[in-house]
């Protein structure tokens, strides 16, 4: 997962677990058309499985606000589905999604980065358990023990000194113009946990790994991935960033939805709602775009354990073996994993994370399973692999649903349902899985959430009767640095504009602050991630002034 706002939203979803009790029926869709049948006792034919999967996806497209979707299925080492559904741009019937349409895959990029490290291992140039500093001499941390002993494996398995989503604000707001600059500034990040304290999802781990690849190969991390894997596999529909697409018309547009109301489309090339338009477009933790065609080729490669490129099949085994035990599902308790279409026996069913793999375990109808998901501001990717059955399913959609939680985890359940079709799980059991998960989700959410009126109803942020008082503006204007890790996060400024407004700038984003009914809360009028961004201040009569942006405290010093 790469997008800060997506992460924050999902943690907000978790908060609903504790405060909502009553069920609703707002997402009581039927998972499939019963007329398609239950399959033969001896197992469904490939044609039946393909037909069931496509019909199921089409039905969900009709039921839920999904503008466009890509699906690829590899089964028994063959691509049996590589197909697009819907539209690249809502409201445009002449922009169909095809098997060649490019979607952001978010954190599935991390698996590509891990494959880059795997190739270096295969060539004998590094070992999984080598210290990072051995291959990236300029790597520095405040924690000198962690700086010396953190290994490549620690980063890959999310078991480093870097905490969950720590430092993402600087990434998401393009505070630094290159990935190298980000990693150089880790020397000033006050880490909050010891090395190998257990699983913590860190995007920065993979930005570091990207720099290891670049230092070892004297080329960009993506170029190394391209020449090592993409070119030999014929993956010519995969790019390191949207702007690199050979045919930009192949790019899907992003969307947001809330209570079935969809807004968009937003271009990956020129809309700040879905893309950071300044600094480097590359991010080894989440910038790749790809197609159903290409992701099916990658799935075949992974299921074949690297045959044809890697000399040892054990390297893919190493990646897809659990290395760090999961105590929860990152954004939810383990016993709520049914929302994702998982079945976990809490009396000994161990679930762990691999190298750039989110979940490894027998959690998919009792079969061996691994997955690496990805979320961006307005895109979502889910996949699942069952190696014993030579089965891989990859799905992506060009919308982020800001309702919760049933619709939030819709694509996870769809992925699991399609896997179940190809695993010959009886349809009645798949339907039970689906309806149980939906009922569970409905039981912990209100009927409808309150959608952001500024975003979904074009309500102006500014209210004519509300202004920031002159003395408050004078107090706000200045240069700020973070309370924690100022050398990493860098400065934020608030400046007076010629029209008398005050504008906040952090990283690549600059926009006015708008008054609200709360004299110490302001709207930062940036157009990012389909959200309203609120900045809160300490009592403006006190000194020094502290502003909180996306959960990070900045204090004025000049």
C-alpha positions as CSV (number, residue, x, y, z in Angstrom):
1,X,0.0,0.0,0.0
2,X,1.5,3.4,-1.0
3,X,-1.1,6.1,-0.6
4,X,-1.2,7.8,2.7
5,X,-4.8,8.7,2.6
6,X,-5.8,5.2,1.7
7,X,-3.9,4.0,4.8
8,X,-5.5,6.5,7.0
9,X,-9.0,5.7,5.7
10,X,-8.5,2.0,6.3
11,X,-7.5,2.6,9.8
12,X,-10.6,4.7,10.2
13,X,-12.5,1.6,9.0
14,X,-11.0,-0.4,11.8
15,X,-12.2,2.2,14.3
16,X,-15.7,1.5,13.2
17,X,-15.3,-2.1,14.6
18,X,-15.6,-0.7,18.1
19,X,-18.4,1.9,17.7
20,X,-21.0,0.4,15.4
21,X,-23.3,-2.5,16.3
22,X,-26.4,-2.6,14.2
23,X,-26.6,-4.5,10.9
24,X,-27.8,-3.0,7.7
25,X,-28.8,-4.3,4.3
26,X,-27.0,-1.7,2.1
27,X,-24.6,-4.3,0.5
28,X,-26.8,-7.4,0.4
29,X,-26.0,-8.3,-3.2
30,X,-26.2,-11.9,-4.5
31,X,-22.8,-13.2,-5.4
32,X,-23.7,-15.1,-8.5
33,X,-26.5,-16.1,-10.8
34,X,-27.8,-19.5,-9.6
35,X,-28.7,-20.5,-13.1
36,X,-25.0,-21.0,-13.9
37,X,-25.2,-24.3,-11.9
38,X,-23.1,-26.0,-9.3
39,X,-20.6,-27.8,-11.4
40,X,-20.0,-31.6,-11.7
41,X,-19.0,-33.6,-8.7
42,X,-15.8,-34.5,-10.5
43,X,-14.9,-30.9,-10.9
44,X,-15.9,-28.2,-13.3
45,X,-14.4,-28.0,-16.7
46,X,-12.0,-25.1,-17.5
47,X,-14.7,-23.7,-19.8
48,X,-17.3,-23.8,-17.0
49,X,-14.8,-22.2,-14.6
50,X,-14.1,-19.4,-17.0
51,X,-17.8,-18.8,-17.7
52,X,-18.6,-18.7,-14.0
53,X,-15.8,-16.4,-13.2
54,X,-16.6,-13.9,-15.9
55,X,-20.3,-14.0,-15.1
56,X,-19.6,-13.4,-11.4
57,X,-17.3,-10.4,-12.2
58,X,-19.9,-8.9,-14.6
59,X,-22.6,-9.3,-11.9
60,X,-20.5,-7.4,-9.3
61,X,-19.7,-4.7,-11.9
62,X,-23.5,-4.2,-12.3
63,X,-24.1,-4.3,-8.5
64,X,-21.3,-2.1,-7.3
65,X,-19.9,1.3,-8.5
66,X,-16.9,0.0,-10.3
67,X,-16.1,1.9,-13.5
68,X,-13.4,-0.5,-14.8
69,X,-11.8,-3.8,-13.9
70,X,-9.1,-6.1,-15.2
71,X,-9.0,-9.8,-14.5
72,X,-6.3,-12.4,-15.2
73,X,-6.4,-16.1,-14.3
74,X,-3.6,-18.5,-14.7
75,X,-4.6,-22.1,-14.2
76,X,-2.5,-25.2,-14.7
77,X,0.3,-23.0,-16.1
78,X,-2.0,-21.5,-18.8
79,X,-3.6,-18.1,-19.0
80,X,-7.3,-18.9,-19.2
81,X,-8.6,-15.3,-18.6
82,X,-7.0,-12.0,-19.4
83,X,-9.8,-9.6,-19.9
84,X,-11.0,-6.1,-19.2
85,X,-14.5,-5.0,-18.0
86,X,-16.2,-1.6,-18.0
87,X,-14.6,1.7,-18.9
88,X,-11.4,3.6,-18.3
89,X,-13.4,6.8,-17.7
90,X,-16.8,6.8,-16.2
91,X,-19.3,8.5,-18.5
92,X,-17.3,7.6,-21.6
93,X,-18.6,4.5,-23.4
94,X,-15.9,4.7,-26.0
95,X,-13.0,4.0,-23.6
96,X,-13.5,0.3,-22.8
97,X,-11.1,-1.5,-20.5
98,X,-9.2,-4.2,-22.4
99,X,-6.6,-6.8,-21.4
100,X,-4.0,-4.2,-22.4
101,X,-5.4,-1.3,-20.3
102,X,-2.8,0.0,-17.7
103,X,-3.9,0.2,-14.1
104,X,-1.8,1.3,-11.1
105,X,-0.9,-1.9,-9.1
106,X,0.3,0.0,-6.0
107,X,2.3,-2.1,-3.6
108,X,2.4,-5.1,-5.9
109,X,5.4,-3.1,-7.2
110,X,7.1,-4.3,-4.1
111,X,7.1,-7.9,-5.4
112,X,8.9,-6.6,-8.6
113,X,11.5,-5.0,-6.3
114,X,11.9,-8.2,-4.4
115,X,12.4,-10.1,-7.6
116,X,15.2,-7.6,-8.4
117,X,16.9,-8.6,-5.1
118,X,16.2,-12.3,-5.9
119,X,18.1,-12.0,-9.2
120,X,21.1,-10.5,-7.3
121,X,20.9,-13.5,-4.9
122,X,20.7,-15.8,-7.9
123,X,23.8,-14.3,-9.4
124,X,25.7,-14.7,-6.1
125,X,26.1,-10.9,-5.7
126,X,24.1,-10.7,-2.5
127,X,22.5,-13.0,0.1
128,X,19.1,-12.5,1.6
129,X,20.6,-12.1,5.1
130,X,23.3,-9.7,4.1
131,X,23.4,-6.4,6.0
132,X,21.9,-3.5,3.9
133,X,25.0,-1.4,4.6
134,X,27.2,-4.1,2.9
135,X,25.6,-3.3,-0.4
136,X,24.5,0.4,0.2
137,X,27.5,1.9,2.1
138,X,25.8,5.3,2.4
139,X,22.8,3.9,4.2
140,X,22.4,5.6,7.6
141,X,19.9,5.5,10.5
142,X,19.8,7.3,13.8
143,X,19.7,3.8,15.5
144,X,23.3,2.7,14.8
145,X,22.7,-0.9,15.8
146,X,19.9,-1.1,13.3
147,X,22.0,0.7,10.7
148,X,24.7,-2.0,11.1
149,X,22.6,-5.1,11.4
150,X,19.4,-4.5,9.3
151,X,19.4,-7.1,6.5
152,X,17.8,-7.2,3.1
153,X,15.5,-9.9,4.5
154,X,14.5,-7.6,7.4
155,X,13.3,-5.0,4.9
156,X,11.7,-7.6,2.6
157,X,9.7,-9.2,5.4
158,X,8.6,-6.0,7.0
159,X,10.5,-6.7,10.2
160,X,12.9,-3.7,10.2
161,X,13.3,-0.8,12.6
162,X,10.9,1.3,10.5
163,X,7.4,1.5,11.9
164,X,4.1,0.9,10.2
165,X,3.7,3.6,7.5
166,X,6.3,5.7,9.2
167,X,7.7,8.5,7.1
168,X,5.0,8.2,4.4
169,X,4.0,11.9,4.6
170,X,7.3,12.9,3.0
171,X,6.8,10.3,0.3
172,X,3.2,11.1,-0.5
173,X,3.8,14.9,-0.7
174,X,7.0,14.7,-2.7
175,X,9.1,16.4,-0.1
176,X,12.2,15.1,-1.9
177,X,12.8,15.1,-5.6
178,X,14.4,11.6,-5.8
179,X,14.1,8.3,-4.0
180,X,17.8,8.5,-3.1
181,X,17.1,11.8,-1.3
182,X,14.4,10.1,0.7
183,X,16.7,7.3,1.7
184,X,19.5,9.8,2.5
185,X,17.2,11.6,4.9
186,X,16.4,8.4,6.8
187,X,19.6,9.3,8.7
188,X,17.4,11.9,10.5
189,X,14.2,9.8,11.0
190,X,13.6,9.0,14.7
191,X,12.6,5.4,14.5
192,X,10.1,4.3,17.1
193,X,10.8,0.5,17.5
194,X,13.7,-1.9,17.8
195,X,15.0,-4.0,15.0
196,X,13.1,-7.2,14.3
197,X,10.3,-6.3,16.7
198,X,7.7,-8.1,14.4
199,X,5.7,-7.2,11.4
200,X,5.2,-3.5,10.6
201,X,4.2,-2.4,7.1
202,X,6.8,0.1,5.8
203,X,6.8,1.5,2.4
204,X,10.3,3.0,3.1
205,X,11.7,-0.6,3.4
206,X,11.3,-1.0,-0.4
207,X,12.5,2.5,-1.3
208,X,15.7,1.4,0.4
209,X,15.7,-1.8,-1.5
210,X,15.3,0.1,-4.7
211,X,18.4,2.0,-3.9
212,X,20.3,-1.2,-3.1
213,X,19.4,-2.4,-6.6
214,X,20.6,0.9,-8.1
215,X,23.9,0.8,-6.2
216,X,24.6,-2.8,-7.2
217,X,23.7,-2.5,-10.9
218,X,24.5,1.1,-11.8
219,X,21.1,1.6,-13.3
220,X,17.6,2.5,-12.1
221,X,15.8,-0.2,-10.2
222,X,13.0,-0.3,-12.8
223,X,15.4,-0.6,-15.7
224,X,17.1,-3.6,-14.0
225,X,13.6,-5.2,-13.5
226,X,12.8,-4.5,-17.1
227,X,15.9,-6.0,-18.6
228,X,16.0,-8.9,-16.2
229,X,12.3,-9.9,-16.1
230,X,10.0,-7.9,-18.2
231,X,11.8,-8.1,-21.6
232,X,12.4,-11.9,-21.4
233,X,8.8,-12.5,-20.3
234,X,7.4,-10.3,-23.0
235,X,5.9,-8.0,-20.5
236,X,5.8,-4.9,-22.7
237,X,2.7,-3.5,-21.1
238,X,4.4,-2.8,-17.7
239,X,6.0,0.6,-16.9
240,X,7.8,2.1,-13.9
241,X,5.4,5.1,-13.9
242,X,2.3,6.2,-15.8
243,X,4.2,8.8,-17.9
244,X,6.3,6.1,-19.4
245,X,3.4,4.3,-21.1
246,X,4.1,3.7,-24.7
247,X,0.5,4.6,-25.6
248,X,-0.9,6.9,-23.0
249,X,-4.4,6.2,-24.2
250,X,-4.0,2.8,-22.6
251,X,-3.9,4.4,-19.1
252,X,-7.0,3.9,-17.0
253,X,-8.3,7.0,-15.1
254,X,-8.9,7.0,-11.4
255,X,-12.2,7.5,-9.6
256,X,-13.6,7.7,-6.0
257,X,-17.0,6.4,-4.8
258,X,-19.1,6.9,-1.7
259,X,-22.5,5.3,-1.1
260,X,-22.5,4.3,-4.8
261,X,-21.8,7.9,-6.0
262,X,-18.8,7.8,-8.3
263,X,-16.7,10.9,-9.0
264,X,-14.0,11.2,-11.7
265,X,-12.4,10.5,-14.1
266,X,-9.0,11.7,-13.0
267,X,-5.9,11.4,-15.2
268,X,-2.8,9.8,-13.9
269,X,-0.8,12.3,-16.0
270,X,-2.2,15.6,-14.9
271,X,-4.6,15.3,-11.9
272,X,-3.3,15.9,-8.3
273,X,-6.4,13.9,-7.1
274,X,-4.6,10.7,-8.2
275,X,-1.0,11.5,-8.8
276,X,1.9,13.5,-7.4
277,X,2.9,15.7,-10.3
278,X,6.3,16.9,-8.9
279,X,9.5,15.2,-8.2
280,X,10.4,11.7,-9.4
281,X,7.5,9.6,-10.6
282,X,9.3,6.4,-9.6
283,X,8.8,4.6,-6.3
284,X,10.2,1.1,-5.7
285,X,7.3,0.7,-3.2
286,X,4.4,1.5,-5.5
287,X,4.7,3.3,-8.9
288,X,4.3,0.5,-11.5
289,X,1.4,0.4,-13.9
290,X,0.6,-2.9,-15.7
291,X,-2.1,-4.7,-17.7
292,X,-4.1,-8.0,-17.3
293,X,-2.0,-9.4,-20.1
294,X,1.3,-8.7,-18.4
295,X,0.2,-9.7,-14.9
296,X,-0.9,-13.1,-16.2
297,X,2.7,-13.5,-17.5
298,X,4.1,-12.6,-14.1
299,X,1.7,-15.0,-12.5
300,X,2.9,-17.8,-14.7
301,X,6.5,-17.0,-13.9
302,X,5.9,-17.0,-10.2
303,X,3.9,-20.3,-10.3
304,X,6.7,-21.8,-12.4
305,X,9.1,-20.7,-9.6
306,X,11.2,-18.5,-11.7
307,X,11.9,-21.0,-14.5
308,X,13.7,-19.5,-17.5
309,X,15.3,-16.6,-15.6
310,X,16.3,-17.7,-12.1
311,X,18.6,-20.7,-11.9
312,X,17.2,-21.8,-8.6
313,X,13.5,-22.3,-7.9
314,X,14.2,-21.9,-4.2
315,X,14.4,-18.2,-4.6
316,X,10.6,-17.9,-5.4
317,X,10.1,-20.4,-2.6
318,X,12.0,-18.1,-0.3
319,X,9.9,-15.1,-1.3
320,X,6.6,-16.9,-0.8
321,X,7.4,-18.6,2.5
322,X,6.3,-17.0,5.7
323,X,9.1,-15.1,7.5
324,X,7.3,-12.8,9.9
325,X,4.3,-14.0,11.8
326,X,1.2,-11.8,11.5
327,X,-0.6,-11.0,14.7
328,X,-3.4,-9.3,12.7
329,X,-4.3,-8.5,9.1
330,X,-2.5,-5.2,9.2
331,X,-5.7,-3.1,9.1
332,X,-8.0,-5.4,11.0
333,X,-8.0,-8.1,13.7
334,X,-7.3,-11.6,12.6
335,X,-10.8,-12.8,13.5
336,X,-12.2,-10.3,11.0
337,X,-10.3,-11.8,8.1
338,X,-13.5,-13.3,6.7
339,X,-14.2,-9.8,5.3
340,X,-11.4,-10.6,2.9
341,X,-12.7,-14.0,1.9
342,X,-10.2,-15.8,4.1
343,X,-10.9,-18.7,6.4
344,X,-8.6,-18.8,9.4
345,X,-8.7,-21.4,12.2
346,X,-7.6,-19.5,15.2
347,X,-6.5,-22.7,17.0
348,X,-3.1,-23.0,15.2
349,X,-3.5,-21.7,11.6
350,X,-0.3,-19.7,11.4
351,X,-0.4,-16.7,9.0
352,X,2.8,-14.9,8.1
353,X,4.4,-12.5,5.6
354,X,6.9,-13.4,3.0
355,X,9.4,-11.3,1.1
356,X,7.1,-8.6,-0.5
357,X,4.2,-11.0,0.1
358,X,1.5,-9.8,2.5
359,X,0.0,-13.1,3.6
360,X,1.2,-16.7,3.4
361,X,-0.9,-19.5,4.9
362,X,-3.6,-22.1,4.3
363,X,-6.3,-19.5,4.5
364,X,-8.0,-20.0,1.1
365,X,-10.5,-22.8,1.6
366,X,-7.7,-24.8,3.3
367,X,-5.4,-24.5,0.3
368,X,-1.8,-23.2,0.4
369,X,-2.0,-19.5,-0.5
370,X,-0.1,-16.3,-0.8
371,X,-1.0,-12.7,-1.9
372,X,0.4,-9.2,-2.4
373,X,-2.1,-6.5,-2.6
374,X,-1.8,-2.9,-3.7
375,X,-3.7,0.4,-3.1
376,X,-3.2,3.8,-4.6
377,X,-5.3,7.0,-4.2
378,X,-7.9,5.8,-6.8
379,X,-6.8,2.3,-7.8
380,X,-6.9,-1.1,-6.0
381,X,-5.2,-4.4,-6.9
382,X,-5.8,-7.8,-5.4
383,X,-4.2,-11.1,-6.3
384,X,-4.0,-14.7,-4.9
385,X,-1.9,-17.7,-5.7
386,X,-2.4,-21.4,-4.9
387,X,0.9,-23.0,-5.9
388,X,-0.3,-26.6,-5.4
389,X,-3.0,-26.0,-8.0
390,X,-0.9,-23.9,-10.4
391,X,-3.5,-21.2,-9.9
392,X,-3.1,-17.4,-9.8
393,X,-5.8,-14.7,-9.9
394,X,-5.1,-11.0,-10.3
395,X,-7.8,-8.3,-10.3
396,X,-7.6,-4.5,-10.4
397,X,-10.2,-1.7,-10.3
398,X,-9.9,2.0,-11.1
399,X,-11.8,3.3,-8.1
400,X,-11.4,3.6,-4.3
401,X,-14.6,3.2,-2.4
402,X,-14.7,5.5,0.6
403,X,-17.6,3.6,2.2
404,X,-16.9,1.0,4.8
405,X,-16.3,-1.8,5.4
406,X,-18.4,-4.1,3.2
407,X,-17.6,-2.3,0.0
408,X,-14.0,-1.5,1.1
409,X,-13.1,-5.2,0.9
410,X,-15.2,-6.0,-2.1
411,X,-12.3,-6.7,-4.4
412,X,-10.7,-9.0,-1.7
413,X,-13.8,-11.1,-1.6
414,X,-14.1,-11.1,-5.4
415,X,-10.6,-12.4,-5.6
416,X,-11.3,-15.2,-3.1
417,X,-14.6,-16.1,-4.9
418,X,-12.9,-16.5,-8.3
419,X,-10.1,-18.6,-6.7
420,X,-12.9,-20.8,-5.2
421,X,-14.5,-21.3,-8.6
422,X,-11.2,-22.6,-10.0
423,X,-10.6,-24.7,-6.9
424,X,-13.9,-26.5,-7.4
425,X,-15.3,-25.2,-4.1
426,X,-19.1,-25.9,-4.2
427,X,-21.0,-22.8,-5.2
428,X,-23.1,-23.1,-2.1
429,X,-20.0,-22.8,0.0
430,X,-18.7,-19.9,-2.0
431,X,-22.1,-18.2,-1.6
432,X,-22.0,-18.8,2.2
433,X,-18.5,-17.3,2.4
434,X,-19.8,-14.3,0.5
435,X,-23.0,-13.7,2.4
436,X,-21.3,-14.3,5.8
437,X,-18.6,-11.7,5.0
438,X,-21.2,-9.2,3.8
439,X,-23.3,-9.7,6.9
440,X,-20.3,-9.3,9.1
441,X,-19.4,-6.1,7.3
442,X,-22.9,-4.7,7.5
443,X,-23.0,-5.5,11.2
444,X,-20.1,-3.2,11.9
445,X,-21.0,-0.2,9.8
446,X,-23.9,2.3,9.6
447,X,-26.4,2.0,6.7
448,X,-24.6,4.8,4.8
449,X,-21.6,6.8,5.8
450,X,-21.6,10.6,5.5
451,X,-19.9,11.4,2.2
452,X,-17.7,14.5,2.0
453,X,-20.0,17.2,0.6
454,X,-17.1,19.2,-0.7
455,X,-15.9,16.3,-2.8
456,X,-19.2,14.6,-3.8
457,X,-21.6,17.5,-3.9
458,X,-19.2,20.3,-5.0
459,X,-19.9,22.3,-1.8
460,X,-17.5,25.2,-1.6
461,X,-14.9,25.0,1.2
462,X,-15.1,28.7,1.8
463,X,-18.1,30.0,3.7
464,X,-18.6,33.8,3.0
465,X,-19.4,34.5,6.6
466,X,-16.3,32.8,7.9
467,X,-12.8,34.2,7.6
468,X,-9.5,33.7,9.4
469,X,-9.0,36.8,11.6
470,X,-6.0,39.0,10.8
471,X,-4.3,38.3,14.1
472,X,-4.7,34.5,13.5
473,X,-3.2,34.9,10.0
474,X,-0.3,36.7,11.5
475,X,0.2,34.0,14.0
476,X,0.0,31.2,11.4
477,X,2.4,32.8,8.9
478,X,5.9,31.4,9.3
479,X,8.2,28.3,8.8
480,X,7.4,25.1,10.6
481,X,9.3,21.9,11.3
482,X,8.1,18.6,12.8
483,X,8.2,18.0,16.5
484,X,9.7,14.5,15.7
485,X,12.3,13.9,13.0
486,X,12.6,17.4,11.7
487,X,15.7,16.5,9.6
488,X,13.6,13.8,7.8
489,X,10.3,15.6,7.2
490,X,11.8,19.0,6.4
491,X,10.1,22.3,6.5
492,X,6.5,23.4,6.0
493,X,5.6,27.0,5.4
494,X,2.6,29.2,5.8
495,X,2.8,32.5,3.7
496,X,0.6,35.5,3.2
497,X,-0.8,35.8,-0.4
498,X,-1.3,39.0,-2.3
499,X,-5.1,38.7,-1.9
500,X,-4.8,38.5,1.9
501,X,-5.3,34.7,2.1
502,X,-2.7,32.5,3.8
503,X,-1.4,29.4,2.0
504,X,0.3,26.3,3.4
505,X,3.0,24.5,1.4
506,X,4.5,21.2,2.2
507,X,6.5,19.3,-0.4
508,X,5.0,19.7,-3.9
509,X,1.6,21.0,-2.6
510,X,0.6,24.6,-1.9
511,X,-2.9,25.8,-1.4
512,X,-4.8,28.4,0.8
513,X,-6.0,27.6,4.3
514,X,-9.8,28.1,4.6
515,X,-11.7,29.0,7.8
516,X,-14.1,26.6,9.4
517,X,-16.5,27.0,12.3
518,X,-13.7,25.8,14.6
519,X,-11.3,28.7,15.0
520,X,-8.3,26.3,15.4
521,X,-9.2,24.1,12.4
522,X,-8.7,25.0,8.8
523,X,-9.2,23.3,5.5
524,X,-6.1,23.0,3.4
525,X,-7.6,23.5,-0.1
526,X,-5.5,20.9,-2.0
527,X,-7.2,18.6,-4.5
528,X,-5.8,15.3,-3.4
529,X,-7.2,11.8,-3.0
530,X,-10.8,12.8,-3.2
531,X,-10.7,14.1,0.4
532,X,-10.9,17.3,2.4
533,X,-7.7,17.9,4.3
534,X,-8.0,19.5,7.7
535,X,-5.2,21.3,9.5
536,X,-5.6,21.8,13.2
537,X,-3.7,24.3,15.3
538,X,-3.0,24.8,19.0
539,X,-4.5,27.8,20.7
540,X,-3.5,30.6,18.3
541,X,-2.8,32.9,21.2
542,X,0.0,30.7,22.4
543,X,3.6,30.4,21.2
544,X,5.0,28.6,19.4
545,X,2.1,27.6,17.1
546,X,1.8,23.9,16.3
547,X,-0.1,22.7,13.2
548,X,-1.1,19.1,12.7
549,X,-1.2,17.8,9.1
550,X,-2.1,14.1,8.3
551,X,-1.3,13.2,11.9
552,X,2.1,14.8,11.9
553,X,2.8,17.8,14.2
554,X,4.7,20.8,12.9
555,X,5.9,23.6,15.2
556,X,6.6,27.1,14.0
557,X,10.2,28.3,14.5
558,X,10.4,31.3,12.3
